[in-house]
Amino acid sequence: MSSEQNNQHYPVIIVGAGLAGASAFYHLSKFTEVLLIEKRAKFFETPYKKVRVICAHTNQWIPDVLNLNDEDIFPKEVKQVQYSSRNLSANLKPWEEINKNIGNNMDEGKAVVRLLKEGLKGNGKIMWETNVSEIPKAEKMNDGEDSKDDYMRIKTPKGEFMTDLLVLATGSHSFQFNKNLGFHTPRTYNAVSAKFEIPEEYIDDDVPMEYMFHRHPKISEIGPLAMIKADNYINLHYVSRESSDVMKEKMLRILRNYDHISPFFRHATPQPAKMSEQDLSLYTASKSAIPEFVDDHVVLIGEAAGLVSEYYFEGTLGAFASSHYLAKFLKELQESGKTGRKENLRPYEKLVKKNILSNWEKSQKANEELFYEAGENQFVIWDAYVKAMRKHRKVRENIYYAWYHPDLEHYPLKNDEYCGEKIYMNLPLSRKVSLAPFFLKLKFS
Ligand SMILES: Cc1cc2nc3c(=O)[nH]c(=O)nc-3n(C[C@H](O)[C@H](O)[C@H](O)COP(=O)(O)OP(=O)(O)OC[C@H]3O[C@@H](n4cnc5c(N)ncnc54)[C@H](O)[C@@H]3O)c2cc1C
């Protein structure tokens, strides 16, 4: 974009071209003029390689331009999931057991590129390599009275831009904006990730599951070592409260020495022994929805609003669903001629809360308490969970159901209760006694 175009006013400006911003850009550019500002360089020719698990309950919100049958973007159906610890594994095979797959693995970089290119066919413009540096509160033109002339102003090194509605899709990157604008910030942790190329002819033999959720006390107390498989590469990552430096060192040790994952690397490039810290990527990962994510002339979507589940760090759901509801709602708002005043934006927030938080959030919070907040006991509880999965078909069914059932608003919490009882039954006798109050409290909370 040339400098003469600076200081322009747009009906909508989105900051951030991750999954949430790109989806919003695609939807909104169909019916309004929208400018998307992204700090990264244009990545259309070489999309970044990050593979994500998309649980089937998210399918209803995936933008129509992303076709689940397109293997370029969705390279693997999730047919086998391994839940494991250092001693035990349960290999869930939903396709064999209930004839359902619990989701797909999605190449995020390719999905984002598709959404952005489609958005450019509508009323969308993208400004790359532009770091938004400051966003003051909405400017009121008429002494604090709500008016159609009120706007948000955005400062960048390439100039200032004005908008009637600012969509913050900044993920976990720019929480200073949340704070300046009076929003809360979600809980945030460090994440470290490694990528390995594996030729397509070997990948399914070397890595027999699409997703692995592995808990180990020496790796992290707040998340799994997770592996996700694409067509010719895998991503391994974990989330922690430790510093990035400690995590990088630890990740290299895990990759080089941990027997549980060493079969994955038979045909992998790079080989773990030859890796250095430069081969690892660092991220921040946030979770827990913030209490409010609308204010005058500004809305938050995706991870910026903490729309990432507590237990499993599932953020694709929040990214797709929040951008879907935003578009649906803004179209109606525009047609009605109403302004972007906070009260007028509330229905968007209500839709998101009702349809993707509700019971689902309760379930995720309970899981978090069970699996990440019981201190040392969490790993004993985790082992009992893996044992329960192996022994009880109904436990496995309930887990599958949690992944694919679309009605999150009415997600049956009794399914979790059933699993909780079976976990308790599979605890060692000594822990049954000491953990009884903890389980009772969870059951009745
Ligand atoms: C290692 C890891 C693995 C994960 N695996 C899964 C998974 O398997 N399944 C799942 O459902 N979820 C997963 N998640 C979570 C999920 O990927 C994210 O929650 C989701 O992709 C967030 O999308 P977003 O668009 O909200 O944010 P982001 O993808 O973070 O996008 C934010 C964008 O905003 C841009 N930006 C930020 N600040 C500025 C600024 N000031 N100016 C301009 N641009 C800016 C950034 O460059 C970025 O492009 C994982 C997360 C991590 C870290």
The ligand as an SDF file (V2000), in Angstrom:
LIG
                    3D

 53 58  0  0  0  0  0  0  0  0999 V2000
    2.0600  -24.8960   19.7700 C   0  0  0  0  0  0  0  0  0  0  0  0
    0.5620  -24.7520   19.6420 C   0  0  0  0  0  0  0  0  0  0  0  0
   -0.2280  -25.8110   19.1880 C   0  0  0  0  0  0  0  0  0  0  0  0
   -1.6160  -25.6630   19.0770 C   0  0  0  0  0  0  0  0  0  0  0  0
   -2.3620  -26.7190   18.6180 N   0  0  0  0  0  0  0  0  0  0  0  0
   -3.7040  -26.5740   18.4760 C   0  0  0  0  0  0  0  0  0  0  0  0
   -4.5120  -27.6360   17.9730 C   0  0  0  0  0  0  0  0  0  0  0  0
   -4.0110  -28.7090   17.6350 O   0  0  0  0  0  0  0  0  0  0  0  0
   -5.8530  -27.4450   17.8560 N   0  0  0  0  0  0  0  0  0  0  0  0
   -6.4510  -26.2710   18.2120 C   0  0  0  0  0  0  0  0  0  0  0  0
   -7.6770  -26.1530   18.1030 O   0  0  0  0  0  0  0  0  0  0  0  0
   -5.7080  -25.2360   18.6790 N   0  0  0  0  0  0  0  0  0  0  0  0
   -4.3630  -25.3630   18.8080 C   0  0  0  0  0  0  0  0  0  0  0  0
   -3.6100  -24.3100   19.2650 N   0  0  0  0  0  0  0  0  0  0  0  0
   -4.2820  -23.0250   19.4940 C   0  0  0  0  0  0  0  0  0  0  0  0
   -4.6260  -22.3500   18.1650 C   0  0  0  0  0  0  0  0  0  0  0  0
   -3.6210  -22.6120   17.2100 O   0  0  0  0  0  0  0  0  0  0  0  0
   -4.7140  -20.8400   18.3780 C   0  0  0  0  0  0  0  0  0  0  0  0
   -5.5350  -20.5690   19.4960 O   0  0  0  0  0  0  0  0  0  0  0  0
   -5.3410  -20.1390   17.1640 C   0  0  0  0  0  0  0  0  0  0  0  0
   -4.6860  -20.5030   15.9780 O   0  0  0  0  0  0  0  0  0  0  0  0
   -5.2470  -18.6410   17.4240 C   0  0  0  0  0  0  0  0  0  0  0  0
   -5.5940  -17.9390   16.2470 O   0  0  0  0  0  0  0  0  0  0  0  0
   -5.6780  -16.3560   16.2860 P   0  0  0  0  0  0  0  0  0  0  0  0
   -5.9100  -15.9510   14.8780 O   0  0  0  0  0  0  0  0  0  0  0  0
   -6.6170  -15.9220   17.3370 O   0  0  0  0  0  0  0  0  0  0  0  0
   -4.2110  -15.8780   16.7570 O   0  0  0  0  0  0  0  0  0  0  0  0
   -2.7990  -15.9940   16.0130 P   0  0  0  0  0  0  0  0  0  0  0  0
   -2.7290  -17.1940   15.1440 O   0  0  0  0  0  0  0  0  0  0  0  0
   -1.7710  -15.8460   17.0670 O   0  0  0  0  0  0  0  0  0  0  0  0
   -2.7600  -14.7330   15.0460 O   0  0  0  0  0  0  0  0  0  0  0  0
   -2.5050  -13.4350   15.5050 C   0  0  0  0  0  0  0  0  0  0  0  0
   -1.9540  -12.6370   14.3400 C   0  0  0  0  0  0  0  0  0  0  0  0
   -1.9000  -11.2600   14.7140 O   0  0  0  0  0  0  0  0  0  0  0  0
   -0.6700  -10.6990   14.2570 C   0  0  0  0  0  0  0  0  0  0  0  0
   -0.3960   -9.5730   15.1480 N   0  0  0  0  0  0  0  0  0  0  0  0
   -0.3000   -9.6020   16.5010 C   0  0  0  0  0  0  0  0  0  0  0  0
   -0.0480   -8.3790   16.9890 N   0  0  0  0  0  0  0  0  0  0  0  0
    0.0180   -7.5430   15.9220 C   0  0  0  0  0  0  0  0  0  0  0  0
    0.2630   -6.1620   15.7830 C   0  0  0  0  0  0  0  0  0  0  0  0
    0.5140   -5.3890   16.8400 N   0  0  0  0  0  0  0  0  0  0  0  0
    0.2630   -5.6080   14.5440 N   0  0  0  0  0  0  0  0  0  0  0  0
    0.0100   -6.3900   13.4610 C   0  0  0  0  0  0  0  0  0  0  0  0
   -0.2100   -7.7190   13.5260 N   0  0  0  0  0  0  0  0  0  0  0  0
   -0.2090   -8.2930   14.7390 C   0  0  0  0  0  0  0  0  0  0  0  0
    0.3200  -11.8610   14.4100 C   0  0  0  0  0  0  0  0  0  0  0  0
    1.4780  -11.6920   13.6140 O   0  0  0  0  0  0  0  0  0  0  0  0
   -0.5400  -13.0380   13.9730 C   0  0  0  0  0  0  0  0  0  0  0  0
   -0.4670  -13.2490   12.5820 O   0  0  0  0  0  0  0  0  0  0  0  0
   -2.2200  -24.4300   19.4080 C   0  0  0  0  0  0  0  0  0  0  0  0
   -1.4310  -23.3590   19.8480 C   0  0  0  0  0  0  0  0  0  0  0  0
   -0.0570  -23.5150   19.9780 C   0  0  0  0  0  0  0  0  0  0  0  0
    0.7760  -22.3540   20.4510 C   0  0  0  0  0  0  0  0  0  0  0  0
  1  2  1  0
  2  3  1  0
  2 52  2  0
  3  4  2  0
  4  5  1  0
  4 50  1  0
  5  6  2  0
  6  7  1  0
  6 13  1  0
  7  8  2  0
  7  9  1  0
  9 10  1  0
 10 11  2  0
 10 12  1  0
 12 13  2  0
 13 14  1  0
 14 15  1  0
 14 50  1  0
 15 16  1  0
 16 17  1  0
 16 18  1  0
 18 19  1  0
 18 20  1  0
 20 21  1  0
 20 22  1  0
 22 23  1  0
 23 24  1  0
 24 25  2  0
 24 26  1  0
 24 27  1  0
 27 28  1  0
 28 29  2  0
 28 30  1  0
 28 31  1  0
 31 32  1  0
 32 33  1  0
 33 34  1  0
 33 48  1  0
 34 35  1  0
 35 36  1  0
 35 46  1  0
 36 37  1  0
 36 45  1  0
 37 38  2  0
 38 39  1  0
 39 40  1  0
 39 45  2  0
 40 41  1  0
 40 42  2  0
 42 43  1  0
 43 44  2  0
 44 45  1  0
 46 47  1  0
 46 48  1  0
 48 49  1  0
 50 51  2  0
 51 52  1  0
 52 53  1  0
M  END
$$$$
